[in-house]
Amino acid sequence: MPNLKFRSNTKELLDADDISFEDIKCNMKELNIINTLLGGHSITIKGINNFKSKNEALNVCEIGCGGGDNINAISKANNTHFNFTGVDLKKECIDFAKQQYFHLNATWIACDYSKVIFEKKPDVIFSSLFCHHFTEEQLIFMLKWMKENSVKGFFINDLQRSIIAYFLIKWLTSFFSKSLLVKNDAPLSVARGFHKKEWNIIFEKAGITDYSIKWKWAFRYLIVCKNA
C-alpha cells in the first residue's frame, strides 16, 4: 500500500531524455484516450469557458502541451475562432502534435515554457497534467509566470492525490495499456498530485489571491485565476 500522505518525488519515465519517438507516440495516444474517457478534456473545456465571450476570438497558450490533444479538444468544442500556441520541452512531443493536428490554427514551440517570449501576450495560458511534474518551489515561479504573461488569466487542470485514484488508474492501465510509460507514469502521476490545501499554500507563497479551486471527476482539480 503506497503512502500518499506526502507527494512522491520519484521522477516519471516521461521526464527522461532518452525516450524513443515511437514510445512518445504510444504514450500520447493513450493519454488522449484516458483524457477523453475519464473526463480530462471536458475539464479543460470548462476551464477555457471561464474566459471566453460569445463570438470572441481568443489567443490561447498551453504549456506542457504534450501531443496537442488538449488544444484539439478545445478547438473541436468551440465554434469561435481561436489562435493556439502549444509549448513543450520535448521536441518529440511537438513533432507528434504537428503530425496529428496540422489542421489547427496553432503554433508549436519546442522549448522550456519559461524561456518563451511572446510578441503578443496570449489571452489565456493553461496547463493540463503538467504541474505535478514540478516541485512546489518551481510551481510558485510557474504561477507567477502564467499570471504575468497572460491578459485574461490562466487555469490548471491537474490531479488530486488519492489512494482511490491511484489504484483505479493502476488497474485500468494494467489491463488496457500497451505503453510502458503509461503503466508506470499514470499511477505515479497521482502520487505526485496535490491536495487542495497544498495548492492554497502554493498560491499564497506566489502572492496570488484571486483564484478558485474546484474538484472534478475523475479526481482532478480545475483551478482558475482571472487577472484583474
C-alpha positions in Angstrom: 0.0 0.0 0.0 1.6 3.3 -1.1 1.8 6.1 1.4 0.1 9.1 -0.2 0.2 11.4 2.8 3.0 13.2 1.1 3.8 13.8 -2.6 6.1 11.4 -4.3 9.4 12.8 -5.5 10.0 9.9 -7.9 10.6 11.1 -11.5 8.3 9.8 -14.2 9.8 7.9 -17.1 8.4 10.6 -19.5 10.8 13.1 -17.8 13.8 11.2 -19.0 15.9 12.5 -22.0 16.3 9.2 -23.9 12.8 8.2 -24.8 12.2 7.0 -28.4 9.8 8.8 -30.7 7.7 5.6 -31.0 7.3 5.4 -27.2 6.3 9.0 -27.1 3.7 8.4 -29.8 2.2 5.5 -28.0 2.2 7.4 -24.7 0.5 10.5 -26.3 -2.2 8.4 -28.0 -3.1 6.6 -24.8 -3.1 9.7 -22.7 -5.6 11.2 -25.2 -7.9 8.2 -24.7 -7.6 8.4 -20.9 -8.4 12.1 -21.0 -11.4 11.5 -23.2 -12.9 8.6 -21.3 -12.2 9.9 -17.8 -13.3 13.5 -18.4 -9.9 15.2 -18.6 -10.7 17.0 -21.8 -14.1 18.1 -20.6 -12.4 19.8 -17.6 -10.1 21.7 -19.9 -13.1 22.9 -22.0 -14.8 24.1 -18.8 -11.6 25.9 -17.9 -11.5 27.8 -21.2 -15.2 28.6 -20.9 -14.4 30.8 -17.9 -12.6 33.2 -20.2 -14.5 33.3 -23.5 -17.3 35.6 -24.5 -19.7 35.0 -27.3 -18.0 35.0 -30.7 -14.8 36.4 -29.2 -11.6 35.3 -30.7 -9.0 34.1 -28.1 -5.3 33.6 -28.2 -4.7 30.5 -26.1 -1.4 29.0 -25.0 -0.9 25.6 -23.4 2.4 25.0 -21.6 3.4 21.3 -21.4 1.2 20.7 -24.3 2.5 17.1 -25.0 0.9 15.8 -28.1 -1.6 18.6 -28.5 -4.7 16.7 -27.7 -6.0 19.3 -25.2 -5.7 22.1 -27.8 -7.5 19.9 -30.3 -10.3 19.2 -27.7 -10.8 22.9 -27.2 -10.9 23.6 -30.9 -13.5 20.8 -31.5 -15.7 22.1 -28.7 -15.8 25.7 -29.8 -17.3 27.4 -32.9 -15.5 30.7 -32.2 -12.1 31.5 -33.7 -9.1 30.5 -31.5 -5.4 31.1 -32.1 -3.3 28.4 -30.3 0.2 28.1 -29.1 1.5 24.8 -27.8 4.7 24.7 -25.8 6.6 21.6 -24.7 10.1 21.0 -23.7 10.3 17.7 -25.6 10.8 18.1 -29.4 9.3 14.6 -29.8 6.0 15.7 -28.4 5.9 18.8 -30.6 6.7 16.7 -33.7 3.9 14.4 -32.8 1.5 17.4 -32.3 2.5 18.8 -35.7 1.7 15.4 -37.3 -1.6 14.9 -35.6 -3.0 18.4 -35.6 -1.6 20.1 -38.7 -5.1 21.4 -39.5 -5.3 23.5 -36.4 -4.6 27.2 -36.3 -1.6 26.6 -34.0 2.0 27.4 -33.5 4.0 24.6 -31.9 7.2 25.5 -29.9 9.7 23.0 -28.5 11.1 25.0 -25.6 11.2 25.4 -21.9 8.0 27.3 -21.2 9.8 29.9 -19.0 12.1 30.9 -21.9 9.2 31.7 -24.3 9.0 35.3 -25.2 5.6 36.3 -26.7 5.4 39.1 -29.3 1.8 39.5 -28.0 0.7 38.0 -24.7 -1.9 35.2 -25.0 -5.3 36.0 -23.6 -5.3 32.7 -21.6 -2.5 30.3 -20.6 -3.3 26.9 -19.3 -1.8 23.5 -18.4 -3.2 20.1 -18.0 -1.4 17.2 -16.2 1.7 19.3 -16.2 2.1 20.8 -12.7 2.6 17.5 -10.9 5.9 17.2 -12.7 7.3 20.1 -10.7 8.4 20.9 -7.1 6.4 23.3 -5.0 9.1 26.0 -5.4 9.1 25.6 -9.2 5.3 25.9 -9.2 5.4 29.2 -7.3 7.5 30.5 -10.2 5.1 29.0 -12.7 2.0 30.6 -11.3 3.7 34.0 -11.3 4.8 33.4 -14.8 1.4 32.4 -16.1 -0.2 35.4 -14.4 2.3 37.9 -15.7 2.3 36.5 -19.3 -1.5 36.3 -19.8 -4.0 39.0 -20.5 -7.2 37.5 -19.0 -5.6 34.9 -16.7 -4.8 31.2 -16.5 -6.2 27.8 -15.5 -4.8 24.5 -14.4 -6.3 21.0 -14.8 -4.4 18.5 -12.7 -4.6 15.5 -10.4 -5.8 15.1 -6.9 -3.5 12.8 -4.8 -5.9 10.0 -3.8 -5.5 6.3 -3.0 -8.7 5.5 -4.9 -7.4 7.3 -8.0 -4.0 5.6 -7.6 -5.4 2.1 -7.7 -8.1 2.9 -10.2 -5.7 4.1 -12.8 -3.2 1.4 -12.0 -5.9 -1.2 -12.6 -7.1 0.4 -15.8 -3.7 0.8 -17.3 -2.5 -2.7 -16.3 -5.4 -4.2 -18.3 -5.7 -1.8 -21.3 -2.4 0.0 -21.8 0.3 -1.1 -24.2 2.6 1.7 -23.2 5.3 1.1 -20.6 5.3 4.8 -20.0 1.6 5.0 -19.2 1.6 1.9 -17.0 4.5 3.4 -14.9 3.7 7.1 -15.0 -0.1 7.1 -14.7 -0.3 5.9 -11.0 3.0 7.8 -10.3 1.3 11.0 -11.6 -1.4 10.5 -9.0 1.2 10.0 -6.3 2.8 13.3 -7.4 -0.5 15.1 -7.3 -1.8 17.7 -4.8 -4.4 18.2 -2.1 -6.4 21.4 -2.2 -4.7 22.7 1.0 -1.3 22.3 -0.7 -2.5 24.3 -3.7 -3.7 27.0 -1.3 -0.2 27.2 0.3 1.5 27.4 -3.2 -0.8 30.2 -4.3 -0.3 32.1 -1.0 3.5 31.9 -1.5 3.1 33.1 -5.1 1.2 36.1 -3.8 -1.9 35.3 -5.8 -5.3 35.5 -4.0 -7.9 35.8 -6.7 -8.4 32.2 -7.8 -10.8 29.3 -7.4 -10.2 25.5 -6.9 -13.0 23.1 -7.8 -12.9 19.3 -7.6 -13.8 17.5 -10.8 -14.3 13.8 -11.7 -12.1 11.8 -12.1 -10.0 13.0 -9.1 -8.9 16.3 -10.6 -8.8 20.0 -9.7 -9.8 22.8 -12.0 -8.0 25.9 -10.8 -9.0 29.2 -12.4 -7.2 32.5 -11.9 -8.5 35.7 -13.6 -6.4 38.8 -13.9 -8.0 41.9 -12.5 
